[in-house]
């Protein structure tokens, strides 16, 4: 059908491009024909209205007579294009600037004299020209032409005649903007024009909310496609230096979330600020936004999409709400756009620092916040985005991933934290998706459990899966089966890694620490060399275990805690304030009441520890209240005024040292810090009836800055910050399942710059021995409970798969107790060991699928792993298998009597016959 077709963004076939056609005639003549046809179409629509048929001009000096009719400028421009197109078709098309044949259509689109049908016709012509790739990337002035198209369409004005025509024009606007970013000439677009396209699409999305459902869906889908088209080009963009000045210059200038503005009741204007983008301030002058499509506009778009998440932070699901309306809520819509952008660009983001910085900080912080949403749809989308980021960028997101599992997955997957059943299910589904990545759990163990400053994510996730598989006072549920899938996936991955593995499965011996050394500063020399990082993580894990024991001692008795840590050489024989401060600052699990009490003590050593502790914080470029929040979240502020005074003195000294521009001396910072604590108590203590006003707070802090006043705006902002958001002087205990506050996030970002590099585990079982030791017992118990309570054959097969994987690992790592317990558990499910109360045990066995599967698993384990190690004697296993053989020989079938020679070499007989179904009809 026809010789013209829309080209893909890659533009492999571009015969219709100016000057590119291989033949001397057809392609160029076809382009002239297309333009003539589109001009004729627009003119035909315009002539439906007599106002465009001709304009009568009066007699002027040297002018024509009264009877002469002259064309309107818009009509004249279109007719002139028709004449020129015919001339360009005879060998001169290659040098034609696209703007010459686009301008007549753009003039129609810009004009506020045209109605919706005429504007729609002009937009359709532009869409056709762009989708046929008549504007090629090598055409002269292509950047100017593409910019003119975007400026005209985003500033489109037209007279509204009826709602249907208005919706049709808005739909065509979206089509043209999408064609701009999809075409081969898209790389010629400036960053500001790409931002303008996204901004205009969002304005149409907002305006479509009052229109028909079709336009709502079309506008949202078009914006999705625009985002995909833009971010799909990231892999083709060269890595360039994008300075901080350029980044700050384009922040919040190209895009805005304001409502679409209607200038008059009978006109629609998509861009209320004319040709400018967004608020128009400084965009044109910004060099980064004037450059061709690249990283600056992508950073700007992601910032804009993240800002949409804050429009409705709390989403209450109304049972009467239309599911479609709920699905298209703004935060969910924004998350869907972010997901589209991340899916297409995640593999290339690490090459561009500004994009990577944004993902690490602002984007992930928003994901953490919305991960706790009550909406399962939002939670599911957040988990999808994090999964994609983990798959591509986990090396750069180590602490962010730890925080996501600690504060979102572990919190929502357990009902004790108040999560709904739907939240638990979505969180567990996301966790199982992660567990199906074969190296996931190994990497969690290496990077989290073996890091001194991270929580034990692997252990917590393994415990979560095993506990979630147990039904609690109810029949087996979907959550139990889901948790079983995750457990089996982890165990199966470990079993697969043991196939043909070298001798790395032998547990690495970690030398005992004979004297104190600054272990906080230990770094892995090479995360790519297993000989280096395996030794490093084992050493870190050994130190971490001792630290946790020291924490338990310290929480019971400070003196005994220090003595233990000195005994294992984790503190020097003579306590040093610096090392004690590091222990307090970076060791999770310390009792924060005891810690605050110790830091507030008046003895010289405690005071020195307090000041060293304060120096571990980074308060640069941080407001006073934010710095104070971060400082006070690490311990509980004691109640004694003298202790509070000493703690605030240490804080003020550190804050003034890093932020001297606001205060003339340390005393000013101290007075204001104390005043902030008093304001916090005044505003958030229910026993205080008369609250301090803004004027009271400002008056209380007059002339504290070396005899001068602090800026009123600064004090006012501080006052309202404390009023809106209480400083928690009683922080949460422990490290896991707590909410991620802004100050904790600031601290996480600071630590992420200093944390050890992410270790990527390969297909060898370097750490599986330790991991299996943690998981073996709970896994066997969990699988046994599910196997006992389910009848579905597919779930039973999954349980058997888990049993066999556990057996394989137990034999590989010589865990004979685990292998014995496993065989004992399976023998109970065969029903042959306790069938005396059954009248016909042979028939019962033949009809019991679960019993046959358990029996087959027992013989598989005994056959495969019974002699795995000649030095290993599995007495329980042999006894149970021997009893099974005797039972089968006597009661089941004469054929089985041959199994009495099982230990002499005929042990495959029963398995072969069982597989062949010999006993199902007995």
KOLZA-832052 format. One record per residue (C-alpha): x negated, y negated, z. Coordinates in steps of 0.1 Angstrom, whole numbers, padded with zeros to 4 digits, always signed. Each point is the difference from the previous one (the first is absolute). Layout:
N
XYZ;...
***
This chain:
922
+0000+0000+0000;-0019-0031-0012;-0037-0007-0002;-0003-0022+0031;-0004+0014+0034;-0008-0014+0035;-0037+0005+0008;-0012+0013+0034;-0021-0023+0022;-0030+0017-0013;+0010-0010-0035;-0015+0029-0019;+0019-0008-0032;+0001-0037-0008;+0006-0002-0037;+0025-0028+0006;-0026-0022+0017;-0011-0031-0017;-0029+0007-0023;-0002+0036+0011;+0021+0017-0027;-0019+0023-0023;+0020-0007-0031;+0001-0034-0018;+0038-0002-0001;+0024+0019+0022;-0009-0007+0036;-0004-0037-0005;+0032-0002-0021;+0018+0020+0027;-0010-0025+0026;+0013-0029-0021;+0032+0020-0005;+0004+0005+0038;-0004-0037+0007;+0024-0010-0028;+0026+0025+0013;-0003-0013+0036;+0002-0036-0011;+0032+0008-0019;+0015+0018+0030;-0006-0029+0023;+0013-0026-0025;+0031+0021-0006;+0008+0000+0037;-0006-0037+0002;+0023-0008-0029;+0029+0015+0019;+0001-0033+0018;+0007-0031-0022;-0024-0021+0021;-0029+0019-0017;+0013-0002-0035;-0015-0035-0005;-0005-0033+0017;+0012-0033-0016;-0024-0029+0004;+0009-0036-0006;-0015-0024-0026;-0034-0012+0012;-0028-0021-0015;-0008+0018-0032;+0021+0029+0012;+0024+0022-0018;+0036-0007-0006;+0029+0009+0024;+0009+0031-0019;-0033+0018+0005;-0002+0028+0026;-0033+0008+0016;-0009+0032+0018;-0004+0001+0037;-0037+0003+0010;+0006+0036+0013;+0016+0010-0033;-0026-0018-0020;-0028+0018+0018;+0015+0034-0008;+0005-0009-0037;-0036-0012-0002;-0012+0033+0015;+0020+0019-0027;-0018-0020-0027;-0035+0005+0015;+0005+0037+0006;+0004+0005-0037;-0032-0018-0007;-0019+0018+0027;+0010+0033-0015;-0022-0006-0030;-0034+0007+0015;-0003-0028+0027;+0016+0018+0029;-0033+0010+0017;-0008-0036+0010;+0034-0010+0012;+0003-0009+0037;+0028+0019+0017;+0013-0031+0016;+0010-0014-0035;+0026+0027-0005;+0009+0003+0037;+0006-0037+0007;+0034-0003-0018;+0015+0028+0021;-0016-0013+0031;+0015-0035-0006;+0034+0016-0002;-0006+0019+0033;-0011-0032+0018;+0028-0022-0012;+0028-0007+0024;+0023-0009-0029;+0003+0037-0011;+0027+0023+0014;-0006+0035+0012;+0006+0017-0034;-0026-0021-0018;-0025+0003+0028;+0006+0038+0000;-0006+0002-0037;-0033-0019+0002;-0011+0023+0029;+0009+0031-0021;-0022-0013-0028;-0029-0006+0024;+0005+0035+0014;-0001+0015-0035;-0032-0019-0010;-0018+0010+0032;+0011+0037+0000;-0011+0003-0037;-0033-0014+0011;+0000-0028-0026;-0021-0019+0026;-0032+0019-0001;-0029-0003+0026;-0023-0013-0027;+0022-0027-0014;-0012-0036+0002;+0013-0018+0031;+0017+0031+0014;-0005-0011+0036;+0017-0033-0006;+0028+0017-0019;+0007+0026+0028;-0002-0027+0026;+0025-0021-0019;+0024+0030-0002;-0001+0006+0037;+0003-0037+0008;+0031-0004-0023;+0017+0032+0012;-0006-0007+0037;+0014-0036-0005;+0029+0013-0020;+0032-0022+0003;+0033+0007-0017;+0036-0011+0003;+0022+0026+0016;+0032+0008-0019;+0011+0032+0017;-0015+0024+0025;-0005+0028-0025;-0022-0022-0023;-0020-0012+0029;-0008+0036+0011;-0009+0008-0036;-0025-0029-0002;-0016+0009+0034;-0004+0036-0012;-0018-0013-0032;-0022-0022+0021;-0011+0031+0019;-0006+0018-0033;-0023-0027-0014;-0020-0003+0032;-0005+0038+0001;-0011-0001-0036;-0026-0026+0009;-0018+0022+0025;+0005+0032-0021;-0014-0012-0033;-0035+0002-0013;-0004-0038+0005;+0008+0003+0038;-0037-0003+0010;+0000-0035-0015;+0026-0011+0027;-0014-0022+0027;+0003+0011+0036;+0025-0028+0007;+0022+0011-0029;+0001+0036+0014;+0010-0014+0034;+0027-0021-0017;+0013+0031-0017;+0003+0019+0033;+0015-0030+0017;+0026-0005-0027;+0009+0037+0000;+0006-0002+0037;+0022-0032-0004;+0021+0020-0025;+0002+0029+0025;+0013-0025+0027;+0025-0016-0024;+0012+0034-0012;+0012+0007+0036;+0031-0021-0008;+0004+0015-0035;+0010+0034-0013;-0015+0033+0012;-0016+0006-0035;-0020-0032+0001;-0011+0008+0036;-0014+0034-0011;-0015-0014-0032;-0018-0028+0018;-0014+0022+0027;-0012+0026-0025;-0015-0027-0022;-0020-0014+0029;-0012+0035+0008;-0012+0004-0036;-0017-0034+0001;-0019+0010+0031;-0010+0033-0015;-0012-0017-0032;-0021-0025+0019;-0017+0024+0024;-0006+0027-0026;-0025-0024-0015;-0022-0002+0031;-0021+0030-0011;-0010-0020-0032;-0010-0031+0019;-0037-0005+0006;-0012-0004+0035;-0007-0036+0006;-0008-0022+0029;+0032-0016+0013;-0010-0025+0027;+0017-0008+0032;+0006-0035-0012;+0018+0013-0031;+0021+0023+0021;+0011-0027+0024;+0007-0023-0029;+0026+0024-0015;+0016+0012+0032;+0038-0007-0001;-0003-0023-0030;+0010+0022-0028;+0030+0017+0015;+0028-0009+0024;+0030+0019+0015;+0023-0030-0002;+0036+0004-0013;+0008-0006-0037;+0011-0035-0005;+0030-0011-0021;-0005-0036-0010;+0036-0006-0010;+0032+0021+0002;+0000+0006-0038;-0038+0004-0005;-0025+0027+0009;-0037-0008+0006;-0023+0029+0008;-0028-0023+0011;+0010-0030+0020;-0035-0015-0001;-0001-0003-0038;-0032+0013-0016;-0018+0004+0033;-0002+0034+0018;+0013+0004+0035;-0004-0033+0019;-0023-0013-0026;-0026-0013+0025;-0035+0006-0012;+0008+0029-0022;-0010-0015-0033;-0032-0014+0015;-0010+0033+0015;-0026+0016-0022;+0007+0036+0011;+0036-0003-0010;-0008-0015-0033;-0023+0030-0009;+0013+0029-0021;+0020+0028+0017;-0021+0014+0028;-0003+0007+0037;+0011-0035+0012;+0036+0005-0012;+0001+0035+0013;-0010-0012+0035;+0026-0027-0003;+0027+0024-0010;-0007+0024+0028;+0000-0029+0025;+0034-0010-0014;+0014+0035+0003;-0013+0003+0035;+0017-0033+0009;+0033+0014-0011;-0003+0027+0027;+0004-0027+0026;+0034-0012-0013;+0019+0026+0020;-0022+0017+0026;+0028+0018+0018;+0023+0020-0022;+0032+0012+0016;+0017+0027-0020;+0037-0006-0002;+0019+0033-0004;+0025-0018-0023;-0027-0014-0022;-0001+0011-0036;-0030+0024-0004;-0010-0018-0032;+0000-0034+0018;-0021+0014+0027;-0025+0016-0024;-0005-0034-0016;-0007-0019+0032;-0028-0026-0005;-0027+0017+0023;+0006+0033-0016;-0001-0016-0035;-0033-0017+0009;-0014+0033+0013;+0010+0017-0032;-0019-0027-0020;-0030+0004+0022;+0001+0037-0004;+0001-0004-0038;-0030-0023+0001;-0020+0023+0023;+0007+0031-0020;-0014-0015-0032;-0029-0019+0015;-0012+0019+0031;-0028+0018-0018;-0015-0034-0010;+0007-0022+0030;-0033+0008+0017;-0019-0016-0028;+0015-0034+0008;-0008-0014+0034;+0029-0024+0003;+0026+0026-0008;-0017+0024+0023;+0000-0026+0028;+0037-0006-0004;+0008+0037+0000;-0021+0006+0031;+0015-0029+0020;+0033-0016-0010;+0016+0028-0020;-0008+0028+0025;+0011-0022+0029;+0034-0004-0017;+0002+0037-0007;-0007+0007+0037;+0028-0023+0010;+0026+0013-0024;-0010+0036+0006;+0020-0003+0033;+0032-0010-0019;+0032+0017+0009;+0006+0005-0037;-0011+0034-0013;-0003-0015-0035;-0024-0026+0011;-0020+0024+0021;-0002+0025-0029;-0013-0028-0024;-0025-0011+0026;-0013+0035+0003;-0002+0004-0037;-0021-0032-0003;-0023+0011+0028;-0004+0035-0015;-0011-0016-0033;-0024-0023+0018;-0015+0030+0019;-0004+0020-0032;-0020-0028-0017;-0014-0023+0026;-0004+0020+0033;-0038-0008+0000;+0009-0037+0005;+0030+0005+0023;-0013+0022+0028;+0013-0019+0030;+0032-0011-0018;+0008+0037-0007;-0006+0008+0037;+0023-0028+0011;+0027+0012-0024;+0000+0035+0014;-0003-0011+0036;+0027-0028-0001;+0024+0013-0026;-0001+0037-0008;-0007+0012+0035;+0025-0024+0014;+0028+0008-0023;-0004+0037-0004;+0007+0005+0037;+0035-0005+0014;-0013-0011+0035;-0009-0034-0015;+0036-0007-0010;-0003+0009-0037;+0032+0012-0018;+0002+0034-0017;-0004-0016-0034;-0031-0019+0011;-0015+0032+0014;+0007+0019-0032;-0015-0027-0023;-0031-0003+0022;-0005+0038+0001;+0005+0002-0038;-0027-0027-0005;-0023+0019+0024;+0005+0032-0019;-0008-0017-0033;-0033-0011+0016;-0007+0035+0014;+0004+0015-0035;-0031-0020-0010;-0025+0027+0008;-0027-0022+0014;+0024-0022+0020;-0003+0016+0034;-0037+0006-0003;-0005-0037-0008;+0022-0010+0029;-0021+0021+0024;-0033-0013-0014;+0009-0037-0001;+0024-0003+0029;-0004+0027+0025;-0038-0002-0003;-0001-0038+0002;-0005-0015+0035;+0023-0029-0006;+0029+0019-0018;+0027+0021+0015;+0001+0038-0006;+0023-0002-0030;-0006+0036-0011;+0008+0015+0035;+0031-0022+0003;+0013+0009-0034;-0007+0037+0005;+0018-0001+0033;+0029-0019-0015;+0004+0026-0028;-0001+0029+0024;+0024-0015+0025;+0024-0012-0027;+0002+0036-0013;+0015+0012+0033;+0038-0003+0002;+0011-0017+0032;+0033+0012+0015;+0014+0004-0035;-0001+0022-0031;-0028-0004-0025;+0003-0033-0018;-0015-0015-0032;-0025-0019+0021;-0014+0033+0014;-0004+0015-0034;-0016-0033-0013;-0025+0001+0028;-0008+0036-0007;-0007-0009-0037;-0025-0026+0012;-0017+0025+0024;-0002+0027-0027;-0014-0025-0025;-0028-0010+0024;-0009+0037+0009;+0002+0011-0036;-0024-0028-0011;-0025+0011+0027;+0004+0036-0011;-0007-0009-0036;-0032-0019+0010;-0013+0031+0017;-0001+0019-0034;-0036+0003-0011;-0011-0026+0025;-0037-0002+0010;-0012+0004+0035;+0012-0034+0010;+0029+0017+0018;-0023+0008+0029;+0006-0025+0027;-0027-0028+0001;-0019-0002+0032;-0002-0035+0013;-0030-0007+0022;+0008-0013+0035;-0007-0036+0007;-0031-0001+0023;-0002-0037+0005;+0021-0031-0006;-0001-0016-0035;+0024-0026-0016;+0024+0026-0014;+0025-0028-0009;-0023-0010-0028;-0003+0034-0016;+0006+0000-0037;+0001+0027-0026;-0030-0003-0023;+0019+0015-0030;+0036+0008-0003;-0007+0020-0032;-0026+0024+0015;+0017+0027+0020;-0033+0007+0019;+0002-0036+0013;+0037-0006+0007;+0008+0035+0014;-0026-0005+0026;+0012-0036+0007;+0036+0009+0005;-0008+0029+0023;-0022-0023+0021;+0027-0026+0001;+0026+0026+0010;-0022+0013+0028;-0005-0035+0013;+0037-0008-0003;+0010+0031+0021;-0023-0011+0028;+0013-0036-0002;+0035+0013+0004;-0010+0019+0031;-0017-0031+0013;+0033-0019-0006;+0019+0025+0021;-0025-0004+0028;+0000-0038-0003;+0038-0002+0001;+0000+0020+0033;-0031-0016+0015;-0022-0026-0016;-0031+0010+0019;+0003+0037-0010;+0007-0010-0036;-0033-0020-0002;-0019+0029+0017;+0013+0025-0025;-0008-0022-0030;-0035-0006+0014;-0004+0038+0006;+0007+0008-0036;-0022-0029-0011;+0028-0021-0016;-0009-0028+0024;-0035-0008+0011;-0012+0011+0034;+0000-0037+0011;+0033-0014-0011;-0004-0028-0026;+0028-0026-0004;-0002+0001-0038;+0005+0038-0002;+0027+0000+0026;+0018-0027-0020;-0002+0020-0032;+0014+0030+0019;+0030-0021+0012;+0005-0016-0034;-0001+0029-0024;+0011+0031+0021;+0037+0008-0004;+0020+0014+0028;-0014-0022+0029;+0025-0010+0026;+0006-0037-0008;+0010-0009+0035;-0033+0013+0014;-0019-0017-0029;+0016-0034+0007;-0006+0004+0037;-0037+0009-0006;-0006-0029-0024;+0015-0025+0025;-0023+0010+0029;-0022-0026+0016;-0032+0020+0003;-0029-0011-0023;-0001+0032-0020;+0037+0000-0008;-0002-0036-0011;-0029+0008-0023;+0020+0029-0014;+0030-0023-0006;-0020-0025-0020;-0016+0028-0020;+0035+0014-0006;+0012-0034-0013;-0029-0002-0024;+0012+0032-0018;+0030-0020-0014;-0001-0021-0032;+0022-0031+0004;-0012-0018-0031;+0027-0019-0019;+0026+0012+0025;+0025-0022+0019;-0003-0001+0037;+0032+0019+0007;-0009+0027-0025;-0034+0004+0015;+0015+0001+0035;+0025+0026-0011;-0028+0022-0014;-0021-0003+0031;+0028+0008+0024;+0012+0030-0019;-0031+0020+0009;+0007+0000+0038;+0027-0011+0025;-0005-0035+0014;-0003+0004+0038;+0024-0019+0023;-0026-0018+0021;-0006-0036-0010;-0038+0002+0006;-0003+0030-0023;+0021-0017-0026;-0023-0030+0003;-0031+0021-0006;+0015+0018-0029;+0012-0032-0017;-0034-0016+0005;-0017+0029-0019;+0026-0003-0027;-0003-0038-0003;-0038+0002-0003;+0002+0025-0028;+0028-0019-0018;-0018-0033+0003;-0032+0016-0013;+0017+0012-0032;+0026-0029-0005;-0017-0032+0012;+0017-0023-0025;+0032-0004+0022;-0015-0005+0034;-0027-0023+0013;-0011+0025+0027;+0007+0034+0015;+0021-0015+0028;+0026-0014-0024;+0005+0035-0014;+0002+0014+0035;+0027-0025+0012;+0021+0005-0031;-0003+0038+0003;+0012-0001+0036;+0028-0023-0011;+0011+0025-0027;+0001+0028+0026;+0022-0022+0022;+0023-0008-0029;+0003+0036-0009;+0010+0009+0035;+0024-0029+0002;+0017+0008-0033;+0003+0038+0003;+0006+0006+0037;+0037+0004+0007;-0005-0013+0035;-0010-0034-0013;+0033-0019-0005;-0012-0034-0011;-0022+0005-0031;-0029-0023-0010;+0008-0022-0030;-0023-0009-0028;-0005-0035+0015;-0008+0015+0034;-0027+0022-0016;-0015-0028-0020;+0000-0023+0031;-0017+0027+0021;-0029+0002-0024;-0007-0037-0005;-0036-0011+0000;-0014+0035+0005;-0024-0003-0030;-0028-0020+0016;+0024-0028+0010;+0018+0001-0034;+0033+0016-0011;+0002+0030-0022;+0020-0005-0032;+0037+0000+0007;+0007+0023-0030;-0025+0025+0014;+0016+0001+0035;+0035+0001-0015;-0008+0030-0022;-0016+0017+0030;+0031-0006+0021;+0024+0014-0025;-0022+0030-0008;+0001+0010+0037;+0037-0006+0002;+0008+0021-0030;-0025+0028+0008;-0010+0010+0035;-0036+0008+0008;+0001+0035+0014;-0019-0002+0033;+0010+0037+0006;-0012+0017-0032;+0010+0035-0010;-0020+0029+0015;-0018+0025-0022;-0010-0002-0036;+0027+0019-0019;+0036-0007-0012;-0001-0037+0009;+0013-0028-0022;-0025-0019-0021;+0001-0036+0012;-0016-0028-0020;-0029-0003+0024;-0007+0037-0001;+0000-0003-0037;-0025-0029+0001;-0022+0022+0022;+0004+0029-0024;-0012-0021-0029;-0030-0011+0020;-0009+0036+0009;+0006+0011-0036;-0030-0020-0011;-0022+0018+0025;+0013+0035+0000;-0019+0029-0015;+0005+0009-0036;+0028+0024-0010;-0012+0036-0005;+0016+0019-0029;+0002+0037+0007;-0005+0024-0030;+0011+0035-0005;-0024+0016+0026;+0012+0008+0035;-0026-0022+0018;+0024-0008+0029;+0027+0027-0003;-0014+0020+0029;+0007-0027+0025;+0033-0009-0017;+0012+0036+0001;-0009+0004+0036;+0024-0029+0008;+0028+0012-0023;-0001+0038+0003;+0020+0006+0031;+0028-0026-0005;+0003+0010-0037;+0005+0037+0007;+0026-0008+0027;+0018-0025-0023;+0001+0024-0030;+0012+0029+0022;+0029-0021+0013;+0011-0010-0034;-0004+0036-0013;+0021+0012+0028;+0028-0025-0005;+0004-0001-0038;+0015+0024-0025;-0006-0019-0032;-0024+0021-0021;-0019-0030-0014;-0008-0013+0035;-0009+0035+0012;-0025+0002-0029;-0015-0033+0011;-0004+0013+0035;-0018+0032-0013;-0022-0023-0020;-0009-0019+0031;-0006+0032+0020;-0024+0014-0027;-0019-0033-0002;-0004+0000+0038;-0013+0035-0002;-0024-0008-0027;-0015-0029+0020;+0000+0019+0032;-0021+0027-0016;-0022-0025-0018;-0008-0018+0032;+0000+0031+0022;+0029-0010+0022;+0010+0035+0009;+0024-0011+0027;+0020-0020-0025;+0000+0030-0024;+0011+0023+0028;+0028-0023+0011;+0012-0004-0036;+0003+0038-0005;+0018+0004+0033;+0025-0027-0010;+0006+0015-0034;+0004+0036+0014;+0029-0013+0021;+0018-0012-0031;-0002+0035-0017;+0027+0013+0024;-0018+0034-0001;-0018-0005+0033;+0033-0004+0019;+0026+0018-0020;+0011+0026+0025;+0033-0017+0006;+0008+0001-0037;+0020+0030-0012;-0015+0002-0034;-0034-0018+0000;-0008+0011-0035;+0030-0017-0015;-0004-0030+0021;-0036-0004-0011;+0010+0004-0037;+0026-0027+0003;-0021-0025+0020;-0019-0022-0024;-0018-0018+0028;-0012+0034+0015;-0013+0012-0033;-0018-0033-0006;-0016+0001+0034;-0010+0036-0004;-0016-0007-0033;-0019-0030+0015;-0013+0022+0029;-0014+0026-0024;-0014-0028-0023;-0018-0015+0030;-0013+0033+0013;-0011+0011-0035;-0017-0032-0009;-0015-0012+0032;-0001+0030+0023;-0036+0007-0010;-0010-0036-0008;-0028+0001+0024;-0015+0034+0009;-0010-0012+0034;+0036-0012+0007;+0024+0025+0017;+0036-0010-0002;+0014+0023+0026;+0035-0016+0002;+0003+0000-0038;-0010+0036-0004;+0023+0011+0028;+0030-0018-0014;-0006+0011-0036;-0005+0036+0012;+0033-0001+0019;+0017-0013-0032;-0015+0028-0020;+0012+0026+0025;+0035-0015+0000;+0002-0001-0037;-0014+0036-0004;+0026+0014+0024;+0031-0020-0007;-0001-0016-0034;-0009+0022-0029;-0021+0031-0007;-0021-0019-0025;-0013-0022+0028;-0016+0029+0017;-0029-0004-0023;-0008-0032+0019;-0014+0020+0029;-0031-0001-0022;+0001-0038-0001;-0032-0005+0018;-0017+0026-0022;+0005-0020-0032;+0037+0003-0010;+0011-0032+0016;+0013-0016-0033;+0026+0027-0005;+0027-0015+0022;-0005-0035-0014;+0003+0013-0036;+0032+0019+0008;+0015-0029+0020;-0007-0024-0029;+0017+0025-0023;+0031+0000+0021;-0002+0036+0011;+0016-0007+0034;+0027-0024-0008;+0025+0027-0009;-0007+0022+0030;
***
